[in-house]
Amino acid sequence: MQPGQLDHWSEYWASGQLTSLPADFAGNYDGEIAAFWETQFQGVPEGGKVLDLCTGNGAIALLAAGYFLAQQREASVTAVDAAKISLESMARRHPGREAEIAGVTFIDQSPVETLALPDAEYDLVTSQYGIEYCDWAPAAAQAARLLRPGGRLALVCHAASSDIVATMAQEAGDYEVLASLGLLKGLRRFLAGNLSFSRLRKLLQASRDRLTPAYRATRAPLFAYVMKTLEGLLTMNETQLRARRIELAAFVRQLELGEVRLNDMLRVNRAIHETPEWYRVFEAAGLRLLDSHEILFRGKHRSGHAYRFERPDSD
Ligand SMILES: C[S@@+](CC[C@H](N)C(=O)[O-])C[C@H]1O[C@@H](n2cnc3c(N)ncnc32)[C@H](O)[C@@H]1O
């Protein structure tokens, strides 16, 4: 993995979000998703070890730590991601989670495929919207290697049937509308000194005028965010705007990386769509599929597929 390849995730986690679906989960995952995970944690023996792969800001690892705390049970939780993880920002944004955070050992900037944790160490390996982002075969081999014989791998993964895919496709369309305005290009040119203030102002006004009906028609959060920023920028004179260069550059970068992140999620969803039996890769790595089912969040939102595998007692 190249340095900077996961900047779109590192910067996202630096914003302090706890899950990769902030529009649906203001705090941590709840409902049917949390219930699925709780059932998996119940099976971990006293003094057992849990490993969460592609953890992000630790959503599933924190659910595990919270569960063991509430049950007053001893178990260790380790959480791994290839991106930079930002516990300080997450803790600031979600106060009251100190005990859960203290219950997790985070290992960031560590791709699953080359993770050097010991063999046969973990009772439960977990991953949510995570392991499918890795190179499938080596990641599956790692999961099998890290599990102790009899240990379980539990996954909640993107699925071709998921409603999340439709939302992502819609958001990709919103980014296309944004690109058609030439707004980010214009802001980049202004920041580089290649566009005058008066030309930029015209561009900001034209962008706002075009986004207003698009927002009314779609209520897209992306348009709401951009329009709010445009309104603020349009109240500024040249001196004020130039004094806000750093914020302006951060706004541009946030939108650029947001699109890269969305495309990353779409890439993974497309790969799963093209290879619906992709999860067989875990069987090829020596694990036994126990069961799988669709996750219906709040009884109706198709939010992906859950899988449970076991490492056979004798390989
Ligand atoms: C969609 S996010 C999910 C994060 C978290 N599990 C959640 O449900 O909120 C996918 C995560 O996978 C991580 N990731 C992608 N490729 C990886 C790899 N090869 N090894 C480890 N982590 C990886 C990304 O950095 C990102 O944090």
The ligand as an SDF file (V2000), in Angstrom:
LIG
                    3D

 27 29  0  0  0  0  0  0  0  0999 V2000
  -15.9480    1.8770    5.2280 C   0  0  0  0  0  0  0  0  0  0  0  0
  -14.6640    2.0830    6.4030 S   0  0  0  0  0  0  0  0  0  0  0  0
  -15.3250    1.1430    7.7570 C   0  0  0  0  0  0  0  0  0  0  0  0
  -14.8050    1.5050    9.0990 C   0  0  0  0  0  0  0  0  0  0  0  0
  -15.5200    0.8690   10.3000 C   0  0  0  0  0  0  0  0  0  0  0  0
  -15.3660   -0.5700   10.3400 N   0  0  0  0  0  0  0  0  0  0  0  0
  -16.9880    1.2360   10.3230 C   0  0  0  0  0  0  0  0  0  0  0  0
  -17.8350    0.3510   10.1440 O   0  0  0  0  0  0  0  0  0  0  0  0
  -17.3010    2.4080   10.5440 O   0  0  0  0  0  0  0  0  0  0  0  0
  -13.3930    1.0510    5.7370 C   0  0  0  0  0  0  0  0  0  0  0  0
  -12.0830    1.1160    6.5030 C   0  0  0  0  0  0  0  0  0  0  0  0
  -11.2040    0.1280    5.9570 O   0  0  0  0  0  0  0  0  0  0  0  0
   -9.8840    0.6270    6.0340 C   0  0  0  0  0  0  0  0  0  0  0  0
   -9.0460   -0.1490    5.1060 N   0  0  0  0  0  0  0  0  0  0  0  0
   -9.1070   -0.1650    3.7540 C   0  0  0  0  0  0  0  0  0  0  0  0
   -8.1970   -1.0230    3.2540 N   0  0  0  0  0  0  0  0  0  0  0  0
   -7.5510   -1.5640    4.3220 C   0  0  0  0  0  0  0  0  0  0  0  0
   -6.5120   -2.5300    4.4660 C   0  0  0  0  0  0  0  0  0  0  0  0
   -5.9730   -3.1150    3.3990 N   0  0  0  0  0  0  0  0  0  0  0  0
   -6.0930   -2.8560    5.7170 N   0  0  0  0  0  0  0  0  0  0  0  0
   -6.6510   -2.2680    6.8120 C   0  0  0  0  0  0  0  0  0  0  0  0
   -7.6360   -1.3370    6.7340 N   0  0  0  0  0  0  0  0  0  0  0  0
   -8.0870   -1.0000    5.5070 C   0  0  0  0  0  0  0  0  0  0  0  0
  -10.0360    2.0920    5.6660 C   0  0  0  0  0  0  0  0  0  0  0  0
   -8.9220    2.8460    6.0960 O   0  0  0  0  0  0  0  0  0  0  0  0
  -11.3280    2.4450    6.3960 C   0  0  0  0  0  0  0  0  0  0  0  0
  -11.0560    2.9430    7.6850 O   0  0  0  0  0  0  0  0  0  0  0  0
  1  2  1  0
  2  3  1  0
  2 10  1  0
  3  4  1  0
  4  5  1  0
  5  6  1  0
  5  7  1  0
  7  8  2  0
  7  9  1  0
 10 11  1  0
 11 12  1  0
 11 26  1  0
 12 13  1  0
 13 14  1  0
 13 24  1  0
 14 15  1  0
 14 23  1  0
 15 16  2  0
 16 17  1  0
 17 18  1  0
 17 23  2  0
 18 19  1  0
 18 20  2  0
 20 21  1  0
 21 22  2  0
 22 23  1  0
 24 25  1  0
 24 26  1  0
 26 27  1  0
M  CHG  2   2   1   9  -1
M  END
$$$$
